[in-house]
Amino acid sequence: MRVLLLHDVPGVGKAGEIANVADGYGRNYLLPRKLAQLATAGLTRNLEFQQKAIQRRAERERADAEAVARRIEAEPITIEVNTGVGGKLFGSVTSQDIANQIQEKHGIEVDKRKIELAEPIKLVGTYTVPVRFMRDVVAQLVVNVVAVGGETAEATQEAAEAPAEAAAEAPAEAAAEAAPEAAAQGE
């Protein structure tokens, strides 16, 4: 018996497929439970037409996804955040922050679950983040995380090292100044 499956049936096939099943299995199980219906000639032609339409739609969606991926890859995004010493962020940059920035810059709404960020970004720098639009359409988005005011990672690192160097030089200068004073008092 040839039947058109209306739902996925384990061991038989997926919804939308035509399957050959035993007559008793089809009449006593699949048909009464509305899991399948008899595959008539008209139904088979209609199914082929629907499958072609589904395939065309899938190709169109794939082409759209590839166009969006190319558009996103072409221009990196920049996210300004408040930072502390050494370029560490107050908080972190998450996939939601990246999705919001894509929406703002490109006008493209991207679901945060499509942004494959292994863990939130916690340091200033440049990162490459994969954005999966479809199973095999992945864009490599460049994300620049900068401190508010446009400081880069090197600038914040230098700012963190400057007070340490000044603190190290201060005792040396104080000792140098104290030596002539001590010599003057000893005379």
C-alpha positions as CSV (number, residue, x, y, z in Angstrom):
1,M,0.0,0.0,0.0
2,R,1.4,3.4,-1.0
3,V,0.7,6.2,1.6
4,L,1.6,9.8,1.9
5,L,2.9,10.4,5.4
6,L,1.4,13.4,7.2
7,H,3.7,13.1,10.2
8,D,7.1,11.7,10.9
9,V,6.7,7.9,11.5
10,P,9.8,6.2,13.0
11,G,11.0,3.3,10.8
12,V,8.8,4.4,7.9
13,G,9.7,8.0,6.8
14,K,9.3,11.7,7.3
15,A,6.2,13.9,6.8
16,G,5.6,14.6,3.1
17,E,7.2,11.4,1.8
18,I,5.4,8.6,0.0
19,A,6.1,5.2,1.5
20,N,5.2,1.6,0.8
21,V,3.8,-0.1,3.9
22,A,2.0,-3.3,4.6
23,D,-1.7,-3.2,3.9
24,G,-2.6,-4.0,7.5
25,Y,-0.2,-1.5,9.0
26,G,-1.6,1.2,6.7
27,R,-5.3,0.4,7.2
28,N,-5.2,-0.4,11.0
29,Y,-2.5,2.0,12.3
30,L,-1.5,4.8,10.0
31,L,-4.8,5.8,8.4
32,P,-7.0,5.7,11.6
33,R,-4.5,7.8,13.5
34,K,-4.2,10.4,10.7
35,L,-0.5,9.7,10.4
36,A,-0.9,9.0,6.6
37,Q,-3.4,9.1,3.8
38,L,-3.6,7.0,0.6
39,A,-1.3,8.1,-2.1
40,T,-3.6,8.7,-5.1
41,A,-2.4,9.9,-8.5
42,G,-3.8,13.4,-8.0
43,L,-2.2,13.6,-4.5
44,T,1.1,12.4,-5.9
45,R,1.1,15.2,-8.5
46,N,0.1,17.8,-5.9
47,L,2.9,16.6,-3.6
48,E,5.5,16.9,-6.4
49,F,4.3,20.5,-7.1
50,Q,4.5,21.4,-3.4
51,Q,8.0,19.9,-3.1
52,K,9.2,21.9,-6.0
53,A,7.7,25.1,-4.4
54,I,9.4,24.2,-1.1
55,Q,12.7,23.6,-2.8
56,R,12.5,27.0,-4.7
57,R,11.7,28.8,-1.4
58,A,14.6,27.1,0.3
59,E,17.0,28.2,-2.5
60,R,15.6,31.7,-2.2
61,E,16.1,31.8,1.6
62,R,19.7,30.4,1.1
63,A,20.5,33.1,-1.4
64,D,19.1,35.8,1.0
65,A,21.1,34.4,3.9
66,E,24.3,34.4,1.8
67,A,23.7,38.0,0.8
68,V,23.2,39.0,4.5
69,A,26.3,37.1,5.5
70,R,28.4,38.9,2.9
71,R,27.0,42.3,4.0
72,I,27.8,41.6,7.6
73,E,31.3,40.3,6.9
74,A,32.1,43.4,4.7
75,E,32.0,45.9,7.6
76,P,33.2,45.2,11.1
77,I,31.2,46.5,14.1
78,T,32.5,48.5,17.0
79,I,31.1,48.3,20.5
80,E,32.1,50.9,23.0
81,V,32.2,49.8,26.7
82,N,33.3,51.1,30.0
83,T,36.7,49.6,31.0
84,G,38.9,49.4,34.0
85,V,42.6,48.9,34.4
86,G,44.3,46.8,31.8
87,G,41.4,46.9,29.3
88,K,39.1,44.7,31.4
89,L,35.4,45.5,30.8
90,F,32.9,46.4,33.5
91,G,30.6,43.6,32.7
92,S,30.9,41.8,29.3
93,V,29.9,41.9,25.7
94,T,27.3,39.2,25.0
95,S,25.7,37.9,21.8
96,Q,22.7,40.1,22.6
97,D,25.0,43.2,22.5
98,I,26.4,42.1,19.2
99,A,22.9,41.4,17.8
100,N,21.8,44.9,18.9
101,Q,24.8,46.5,17.2
102,I,24.2,44.6,13.9
103,Q,20.6,45.8,14.0
104,E,21.7,49.4,14.6
105,K,24.5,49.5,12.0
106,H,23.2,47.3,9.2
107,G,19.4,47.3,9.9
108,I,19.4,43.5,9.9
109,E,17.7,41.7,12.7
110,V,19.8,38.7,13.9
111,D,18.6,36.3,16.5
112,K,21.1,36.2,19.4
113,R,21.1,32.4,19.3
114,K,22.6,32.6,15.8
115,I,25.7,34.4,17.1
116,E,28.0,31.6,18.2
117,L,29.9,33.3,21.0
118,A,31.6,30.7,23.1
119,E,31.8,32.9,26.1
120,P,31.1,36.6,26.7
121,I,33.9,39.0,25.7
122,K,35.6,40.5,28.8
123,L,38.6,42.3,27.4
124,V,39.1,45.2,24.9
125,G,40.3,44.0,21.5
126,T,39.3,42.7,18.1
127,Y,37.4,39.4,17.9
128,T,36.1,37.2,15.0
129,V,32.6,35.9,15.9
130,P,30.8,33.3,13.7
131,V,27.1,34.1,12.9
132,R,25.2,31.0,11.6
133,F,22.3,32.0,9.4
134,M,21.7,28.4,8.1
135,R,23.3,25.1,8.6
136,D,26.0,25.8,6.0
137,V,25.9,29.7,5.7
138,V,28.2,31.1,8.4
139,A,29.4,34.7,8.4
140,Q,32.7,35.6,10.2
141,L,31.8,39.0,11.9
142,V,34.7,41.2,13.1
143,V,33.8,42.8,16.4
144,N,36.0,45.6,17.7
145,V,35.5,46.1,21.4
146,V,36.9,49.6,22.5
147,A,36.8,51.6,25.6
148,V,34.4,54.6,25.8
149,G,36.3,57.4,24.1
150,G,37.8,55.2,21.5
151,E,40.8,53.9,23.5
152,T,42.3,50.7,22.1
153,A,43.7,47.7,24.1
154,E,47.3,49.1,23.8
155,A,46.2,52.6,25.1
156,T,44.5,51.1,28.1
157,Q,47.4,48.8,28.8
158,E,49.8,51.8,28.6
159,A,47.5,53.7,31.0
160,A,47.6,50.8,33.4
161,E,51.4,50.6,33.3
162,A,52.0,54.4,33.6
163,P,50.9,54.6,37.3
164,A,53.1,51.6,38.1
165,E,56.2,53.2,36.5
166,A,55.5,56.5,38.3
167,A,55.2,54.7,41.6
168,A,58.5,52.9,41.0
169,E,60.3,56.1,40.0
170,A,58.9,58.1,43.0
171,P,61.0,56.2,45.7
172,A,64.1,56.5,43.6
173,E,63.7,60.3,43.2
174,A,62.9,60.6,46.9
175,A,66.1,58.8,47.8
176,A,68.1,60.9,45.4
177,E,66.7,64.1,47.0
178,A,67.3,62.8,50.5
179,A,70.9,62.0,49.9
180,P,72.0,65.7,49.4
181,E,69.9,66.8,52.3
182,A,71.5,64.2,54.6
183,A,75.0,65.3,53.4
184,A,74.1,69.0,54.1
185,Q,72.9,68.1,57.6
186,G,76.0,66.2,58.4
187,E,78.3,69.1,57.7
